[in-house]
Amino acid sequence: MTRIGFVGAGRMGAPMVRRLVESGHEVRALGRTDEKCAALRDLGALPVTRLADVADGADVVVVCVFTDEQVRHVCTTDGLAAGMRKGSTLVIHTTGSPAAARNLAAEFPDIDVVDAPVSGGPHNIAAGEVTLFVGGEADVVDKVRPVLASYGDPILHVGVLGAGQAVKLVNNSLFAAQIGLLQTAVDLGARLGVDEGDLLKSLTHGSGTSRVGEFIAARGSVQGFVADVGEFIGKDVAVVRQTAGELGSDLGLLDEVINAGIRP
């Protein structure tokens, strides 16, 4: 049994907590309200109201919040990382800049840091089959793999710290670009007199199919799908644009295609 601290038991984090508990781990999770604490108890976790209690004695601390800014606020401003014991591991599931995880590791050298952004949704986590792109030292990744295996499959170790974020950002750039391509295809179909829903369903059976196309066909329209995922994918596209800009580069053709479906 591993003692785990957890911050961010929301849409994505709640099924992670449940899977961790069901796998036999002891989980202390942050709950700032009575309602949140009750929900955590229902998941089988021990709710705590202070970050100090999340970190206290934990072997692994998992952070699953929305942005880099939230990760840094929790880990540094609010003192989570400083409260972790020497040799414990911080796992960051938040999709963000590769530099963010490396900066935390440099600031807190007594703990190990792993970046492990996810590809999939709450239903994949609940089934124990969400994809994890993991960056970090091999021995550290091996150490936390049994914890991640509670909900992650496959667990893909893609390189050093920050590489998980890099892979996820490339993945989501392609994801957004495919949305843009499908919007362009739908526009062409409309000019040819083909209904969007009929076109999208038909494409899932042709050589132009893709996983993104299947998701969008199930939703019924490109813009309906964008309305569902735009906040998440838009945030990630902004991060990868900023990251590329810091390297003196851009997304090239991907940017043009992305803009066809998701406006900057």
C-alpha positions as a Python dict, from the first residue, in 0.01 Angstrom:
ca = {
    (1, 'M'): (0, 0, 0),
    (2, 'T'): (124, 345, -96),
    (3, 'R'): (24, 656, 96),
    (4, 'I'): (-99, 911, -157),
    (5, 'G'): (-189, 1277, -129),
    (6, 'F'): (-425, 1412, -394),
    (7, 'V'): (-512, 1765, -505),
    (8, 'G'): (-777, 1826, -770),
    (9, 'A'): (-1045, 1560, -726),
    (10, 'G'): (-1275, 1713, -986),
    (11, 'R'): (-1401, 1590, -1323),
    (12, 'M'): (-1079, 1402, -1403),
    (13, 'G'): (-938, 1363, -1053),
    (14, 'A'): (-1241, 1205, -884),
    (15, 'P'): (-1229, 880, -1084),
    (16, 'M'): (-852, 868, -1024),
    (17, 'V'): (-912, 885, -649),
    (18, 'R'): (-1170, 607, -667),
    (19, 'R'): (-937, 384, -869),
    (20, 'L'): (-648, 451, -628),
    (21, 'V'): (-863, 354, -330),
    (22, 'E'): (-994, 44, -506),
    (23, 'S'): (-633, -55, -581),
    (24, 'G'): (-560, -60, -208),
    (25, 'H'): (-380, 269, -165),
    (26, 'E'): (-439, 507, 125),
    (27, 'V'): (-553, 838, -22),
    (28, 'R'): (-572, 1175, 150),
    (29, 'A'): (-744, 1424, -77),
    (30, 'L'): (-792, 1797, -44),
    (31, 'G'): (-1150, 1910, 14),
    (32, 'R'): (-1201, 2278, 89),
    (33, 'T'): (-1579, 2258, 157),
    (34, 'D'): (-1808, 2027, 352),
    (35, 'E'): (-1972, 1922, 27),
    (36, 'K'): (-1636, 1835, -131),
    (37, 'C'): (-1527, 1643, 179),
    (38, 'A'): (-1848, 1438, 167),
    (39, 'A'): (-1786, 1357, -199),
    (40, 'L'): (-1431, 1243, -118),
    (41, 'R'): (-1559, 1013, 156),
    (42, 'D'): (-1796, 861, -96),
    (43, 'L'): (-1493, 786, -314),
    (44, 'G'): (-1326, 609, -21),
    (45, 'A'): (-1063, 876, 42),
    (46, 'L'): (-979, 1055, 365),
    (47, 'P'): (-1070, 1423, 311),
    (48, 'V'): (-838, 1688, 453),
    (49, 'T'): (-880, 2064, 440),
    (50, 'R'): (-513, 2171, 443),
    (51, 'L'): (-240, 2113, 187),
    (52, 'A'): (-2, 2040, 474),
    (53, 'D'): (-214, 1734, 555),
    (54, 'V'): (-212, 1625, 190),
    (55, 'A'): (169, 1625, 190),
    (56, 'D'): (224, 1492, 543),
    (57, 'G'): (380, 1145, 522),
    (58, 'A'): (278, 1091, 160),
    (59, 'D'): (492, 870, -63),
    (60, 'V'): (333, 1020, -375),
    (61, 'V'): (141, 1344, -419),
    (62, 'V'): (-79, 1375, -728),
    (63, 'V'): (-185, 1714, -863),
    (64, 'C'): (-467, 1723, -1118),
    (65, 'V'): (-568, 2087, -1170),
    (66, 'F'): (-636, 2285, -1488),
    (67, 'T'): (-344, 2519, -1558),
    (68, 'D'): (29, 2570, -1494),
    (69, 'E'): (-61, 2872, -1284),
    (70, 'Q'): (-279, 2657, -1059),
    (71, 'V'): (-4, 2395, -1028),
    (72, 'R'): (248, 2658, -927),
    (73, 'H'): (7, 2822, -684),
    (74, 'V'): (-70, 2493, -511),
    (75, 'C'): (287, 2365, -510),
    (76, 'T'): (477, 2684, -426),
    (77, 'T'): (256, 2969, -307),
    (78, 'D'): (43, 2742, -89),
    (79, 'G'): (344, 2530, 13),
    (80, 'L'): (248, 2179, -100),
    (81, 'A'): (590, 2086, -242),
    (82, 'A'): (778, 2231, 56),
    (83, 'G'): (572, 2011, 285),
    (84, 'M'): (653, 1687, 104),
    (85, 'R'): (906, 1455, 266),
    (86, 'K'): (1250, 1400, 113),
    (87, 'G'): (1246, 1129, -154),
    (88, 'S'): (872, 1143, -216),
    (89, 'T'): (733, 1198, -565),
    (90, 'L'): (516, 1473, -709),
    (91, 'V'): (306, 1361, -1008),
    (92, 'I'): (161, 1638, -1226),
    (93, 'H'): (-133, 1536, -1444),
    (94, 'T'): (-210, 1892, -1554),
    (95, 'T'): (-137, 1959, -1922),
    (96, 'G'): (97, 2254, -1944),
    (97, 'S'): (441, 2380, -2038),
    (98, 'P'): (734, 2136, -2025),
    (99, 'A'): (927, 2407, -1841),
    (100, 'A'): (677, 2417, -1554),
    (101, 'A'): (762, 2068, -1427),
    (102, 'R'): (1135, 2126, -1471),
    (103, 'N'): (1116, 2451, -1278),
    (104, 'L'): (941, 2279, -988),
    (105, 'A'): (1205, 2006, -983),
    (106, 'A'): (1483, 2265, -974),
    (107, 'E'): (1310, 2458, -696),
    (108, 'F'): (1251, 2150, -479),
    (109, 'P'): (1552, 1920, -531),
    (110, 'D'): (1467, 1698, -232),
    (111, 'I'): (1159, 1554, -404),
    (112, 'D'): (1119, 1373, -736),
    (113, 'V'): (891, 1521, -1001),
    (114, 'V'): (710, 1339, -1282),
    (115, 'D'): (495, 1500, -1549),
    (116, 'A'): (215, 1270, -1664),
    (117, 'P'): (-52, 1449, -1869),
    (118, 'V'): (-346, 1230, -1967),
    (119, 'S'): (-511, 1155, -2300),
    (120, 'G'): (-873, 1053, -2253),
    (121, 'G'): (-1170, 1142, -2038),
    (122, 'P'): (-1326, 1050, -1704),
    (123, 'H'): (-1480, 736, -1853),
    (124, 'N'): (-1132, 614, -1957),
    (125, 'I'): (-999, 680, -1607),
    (126, 'A'): (-1294, 498, -1448),
    (127, 'A'): (-1220, 198, -1671),
    (128, 'G'): (-848, 206, -1581),
    (129, 'E'): (-744, 271, -1940),
    (130, 'V'): (-651, 637, -1971),
    (131, 'T'): (-329, 703, -2164),
    (132, 'L'): (-48, 867, -1968),
    (133, 'F'): (243, 1042, -2138),
    (134, 'V'): (510, 1035, -1869),
    (135, 'G'): (830, 1236, -1842),
    (136, 'G'): (1094, 1182, -1574),
    (137, 'E'): (1396, 979, -1471),
    (138, 'A'): (1349, 608, -1543),
    (139, 'D'): (1392, 498, -1181),
    (140, 'V'): (1139, 755, -1061),
    (141, 'V'): (887, 654, -1325),
    (142, 'D'): (935, 288, -1229),
    (143, 'K'): (879, 381, -864),
    (144, 'V'): (543, 545, -929),
    (145, 'R'): (428, 312, -1207),
    (146, 'P'): (225, 88, -968),
    (147, 'V'): (37, 397, -850),
    (148, 'L'): (-26, 524, -1203),
    (149, 'A'): (-136, 175, -1309),
    (150, 'S'): (-440, 214, -1084),
    (151, 'Y'): (-601, 413, -1366),
    (152, 'G'): (-345, 443, -1647),
    (153, 'D'): (-301, 201, -1938),
    (154, 'P'): (-90, 247, -2139),
    (155, 'I'): (170, 426, -1928),
    (156, 'L'): (413, 561, -2187),
    (157, 'H'): (750, 678, -2057),
    (158, 'V'): (846, 920, -2333),
    (159, 'G'): (1165, 1078, -2198),
    (160, 'V'): (1310, 1308, -1936),
    (161, 'L'): (1111, 1545, -1718),
    (162, 'G'): (895, 1768, -1939),
    (163, 'A'): (879, 1518, -2226),
    (164, 'G'): (533, 1402, -2120),
    (165, 'Q'): (405, 1756, -2158),
    (166, 'A'): (579, 1794, -2494),
    (167, 'V'): (417, 1479, -2631),
    (168, 'K'): (75, 1581, -2499),
    (169, 'L'): (104, 1927, -2656),
    (170, 'V'): (200, 1778, -2993),
    (171, 'N'): (-88, 1530, -2961),
    (172, 'N'): (-337, 1804, -2885),
    (173, 'S'): (-204, 2020, -3167),
    (174, 'L'): (-279, 1733, -3406),
    (175, 'F'): (-616, 1685, -3238),
    (176, 'A'): (-704, 2052, -3289),
    (177, 'A'): (-572, 2043, -3646),
    (178, 'Q'): (-796, 1748, -3728),
    (179, 'I'): (-1093, 1946, -3598),
    (180, 'G'): (-992, 2225, -3837),
    (181, 'L'): (-959, 1982, -4127),
    (182, 'L'): (-1303, 1840, -4057),
    (183, 'Q'): (-1455, 2188, -4042),
    (184, 'T'): (-1300, 2260, -4382),
    (185, 'A'): (-1434, 1929, -4514),
    (186, 'V'): (-1782, 2007, -4382),
    (187, 'D'): (-1771, 2346, -4551),
    (188, 'L'): (-1680, 2173, -4879),
    (189, 'G'): (-1959, 1922, -4829),
    (190, 'A'): (-2209, 2203, -4778),
    (191, 'R'): (-2103, 2361, -5109),
    (192, 'L'): (-2159, 2023, -5271),
    (193, 'G'): (-2504, 1993, -5114),
    (194, 'V'): (-2424, 1727, -4850),
    (195, 'D'): (-2572, 1749, -4499),
    (196, 'E'): (-2308, 1782, -4226),
    (197, 'G'): (-2442, 1495, -4013),
    (198, 'D'): (-2464, 1260, -4311),
    (199, 'L'): (-2115, 1355, -4423),
    (200, 'L'): (-1959, 1304, -4080),
    (201, 'K'): (-2124, 962, -4034),
    (202, 'S'): (-2018, 853, -4382),
    (203, 'L'): (-1657, 959, -4334),
    (204, 'T'): (-1624, 723, -4035),
    (205, 'H'): (-1656, 436, -4286),
    (206, 'G'): (-1412, 576, -4542),
    (207, 'S'): (-1036, 605, -4575),
    (208, 'G'): (-1054, 961, -4438),
    (209, 'T'): (-1173, 844, -4098),
    (210, 'S'): (-995, 921, -3771),
    (211, 'R'): (-1064, 892, -3399),
    (212, 'V'): (-1140, 1263, -3390),
    (213, 'G'): (-1379, 1218, -3681),
    (214, 'E'): (-1560, 944, -3492),
    (215, 'F'): (-1593, 1168, -3185),
    (216, 'I'): (-1730, 1453, -3395),
    (217, 'A'): (-1967, 1229, -3590),
    (218, 'A'): (-2110, 1102, -3261),
    (219, 'R'): (-2166, 1465, -3155),
    (220, 'G'): (-2333, 1547, -3486),
    (221, 'S'): (-2143, 1861, -3584),
    (222, 'V'): (-1796, 2009, -3573),
    (223, 'Q'): (-1900, 2324, -3391),
    (224, 'G'): (-2105, 2126, -3139),
    (225, 'F'): (-1792, 1927, -3060),
    (226, 'V'): (-1585, 2245, -3035),
    (227, 'A'): (-1839, 2382, -2789),
    (228, 'D'): (-1784, 2073, -2573),
    (229, 'V'): (-1403, 2064, -2580),
    (230, 'G'): (-1304, 2416, -2682),
    (231, 'E'): (-1205, 2535, -2334),
    (232, 'F'): (-968, 2243, -2281),
    (233, 'I'): (-817, 2218, -2626),
    (234, 'G'): (-798, 2596, -2661),
    (235, 'K'): (-596, 2620, -2340),
    (236, 'D'): (-353, 2354, -2461),
    (237, 'V'): (-313, 2515, -2804),
    (238, 'A'): (-231, 2845, -2635),
    (239, 'V'): (37, 2670, -2427),
    (240, 'V'): (199, 2499, -2725),
    (241, 'R'): (197, 2826, -2922),
    (242, 'Q'): (368, 3002, -2634),
    (243, 'T'): (619, 2717, -2589),
    (244, 'A'): (705, 2716, -2960),
    (245, 'G'): (736, 3096, -2953),
    (246, 'E'): (986, 3077, -2669),
    (247, 'L'): (1196, 2855, -2895),
    (248, 'G'): (1174, 3111, -3176),
    (249, 'S'): (939, 2888, -3374),
    (250, 'D'): (570, 2837, -3447),
    (251, 'L'): (333, 2552, -3532),
    (252, 'G'): (376, 2593, -3905),
    (253, 'L'): (98, 2438, -4114),
    (254, 'L'): (-68, 2305, -3798),
    (255, 'D'): (-149, 2661, -3690),
    (256, 'E'): (-328, 2743, -4015),
    (257, 'V'): (-537, 2426, -3995),
    (258, 'I'): (-614, 2470, -3625),
    (259, 'N'): (-748, 2819, -3695),
    (260, 'A'): (-1000, 2671, -3940),
    (261, 'G'): (-1175, 2496, -3654),
    (262, 'I'): (-1076, 2668, -3329),
    (263, 'R'): (-1038, 3041, -3338),
    (264, 'P'): (-734, 3187, -3151),
}
